[in-house]
Amino acid sequence: PYTLTTGKEIIELSSKNLGPADVALVATWLQRPEVSAALNSLKCGNNPGMVGELDVYGRLETPDAHAEVFKELTHSLKTSQVTKADFSSCGMGPVALGHLSDWVRDATTAVARLILDENPLTGGRRSTDFDTDITGITDLCDTLKTSSVTELSLAKCRLGPGSLGKLAEYVREAEA
C-alpha cells in the first residue's frame, strides 16, 4: 500500500509492487497542479512489474511489457518539477528507455539525476543477453549530450560493447 499526498517534494514508491494500473494512477496524479508544482523527486525503484511482466515467482520475465503505460508517466513528468528520478529495477527495456529519454529531452525543468540500475536496457530475457537492442540506450545517450543530467547510474543494465560505445561517445561529447 502507498499514499499519494499533494504538496510533497519527494514521493517514495520504492518496493511497493507497483504494476501498470499504479503507474497510470501516478501519471494522472502528477498532472494535478498542486502535485507537479511541489514534487522534485520520484522514487520508484524495485518495482519490476511497473514496466515489465513478471513470472509466477515475481521475477521479471518480459521487459517493456507495459512500456506504453510508462510513456504516460514520463509524459506527465515533462511539465513537473521533478529533477531526480529512481527507476531502478522497474522492468525497463529499450522501449521504455526511449520514453524516458523523451522526458529528459522535453522536460520543462532540468533533470539532474537518473538511477536506472538493474534494468535490461538493451533488451533480452536472460542475464547473459547484452546489446540485443541498443535503440533505447542510443536515444538516452543522444539526449544526455544536451541535457542537464549530472548523475547517471546504470549498474547491472546489460550494457555490452555496442551500448558502452554509445555511452563513451556521450561522455566524450559531454566533457567537450
N, C-alpha and C positions, 0 to 999 in steps of 0.2 A: 504493500500500500504506500501511497505517496499523496502529498497535499500540494496543490499549486496555489501559491499565495501571491497576490499583487503587491507591488512596492518593494520586492526583494531584489538585491543586487546579484545574488548567487542562487541558482536553482540546482539543488543536489538530487539527481535522479539516478546515480550510480547504483548498480546491483539491485535494481527494482523489478527485474524480469519484464522489462518493457517489451511490448510487441507492437505490431503495426497500428492497432487501434489506439494505443497510448501515444504513439508518435503523431497520429492525426490529431488527437486531442491537444497535445502540446503545441503543434503547429497552429491550430486555431487560437489557442490561449495566447500565444505570442503576438498575435495580431491586435490584441487589446492595447490601446494607447498607454494605460497605466502600468502595463507589464513591460512593453517594449521601451518605455522611457527610463525605467529603473534598472532593468536587468543588464548586467555586463558579463556574466559568466554562466555558462551552461555545462553542467557535468552529467554526462550520460554514460560513462564508462561501465564496462562489464554487463552489457545487455545484448548478448549476441542475437537474440530474436528480434531486436529492434529493426534491423535491416535484413538479416539473414533468416533462413528457415532452419529450425532445429530438428535433430533426430529425436527418437523416443527417449533418449538419455539426457536430453537438454544440451547436447553439443551442436555446434554449428555444422550443418550439413550442406546448405546451399547459400553461398554469399549472394547478396544483391536481390534475394527473392522479393523483398519489399522495398526496392530502390525507389519506386515511384512515390510511395508514401514519404520516404526520406526526402525526396525532392520537395514535397510540400513544406516540410520542416525547414529545409535550407532556404526555400523561397521566403518563408516568414522571417527568417533571420536577416534577410537583406536590409530591412528597414529598422531593425532593432539596434540597440546599443551594445550588443554582445561583442566583446573583443577577445574573449577566451572561451575555447570550447574543448571538451574532452569527449571524444567519440571512440575511445579505445575499446577494443573487443565488442564491437556492435554489429558484426556481420557484414561490414562494408567490403565491397569488391570494387572493380574498376568503374562500374556504372554509378554507384553511389558516390565514389570519389569524384567523378565528373560533376555531379550535382553540388558537392561540397566546394569544388573549385569555382563553380558559378557564383556561389555565395561570397566567397573570398574576393572574387573579382568585382562583383556588383554591390558589395556592402556599402551602406551609407556611412558606417563607422569603421575605421581601420581595424582589421582583425590583427591581433598581435601574437596570439598563442594558439596552437593546434596540437592536440595529442591524439594520435591515430594508431597507437600501438596495438599489436596483436589482431590486426585485420588483414585478411588475404587480399591486399590492394591490387595485386597483379593477377587475380583470378586463381582458378584451380580449387580442387576439393581436398587434396592431400597436403600434408605439411612439407612434402618434397616437391610440390609444384611451384616453380618460380617463373615469373615473366610469361605466364600463359596469355595474358592480355595487358599490355602496358599503356593502353589508351588513357586510363584514369590517372596514372602517375605522370604521364606526359602532360595532360591537361593541368594537373596540380603544379608541376614544376614550371610550366609556361606562365601560369597565373602568379606564382610566387615571385617571379622575376620583377614584377611591377607592384607587388603588394607591400604591406607594412608588417608582415609576419616576421617576428624576430625570434620566436621559439617554435620549433617543429620537432615532434617526436614520432619516429617511425619504427620503433623497435618491434622485431618479430612480425614484419609485414610481408614476408616472402618476396623481398626485393632481390632480383638476380642481376646479372651483368647489364642487361638492357636498361632496366629501370634505374640501376645505380649510375649508369652513364648519363641518364637524363637528370638525375639528382646532382651529379657532379657539374653538369653544364649549368644548372640553376645556381649553384654555389659560386662558380666562377663568375658568372654574369652579375650576380647579386653583389659581389665584392667590388666589381669594377666601377 
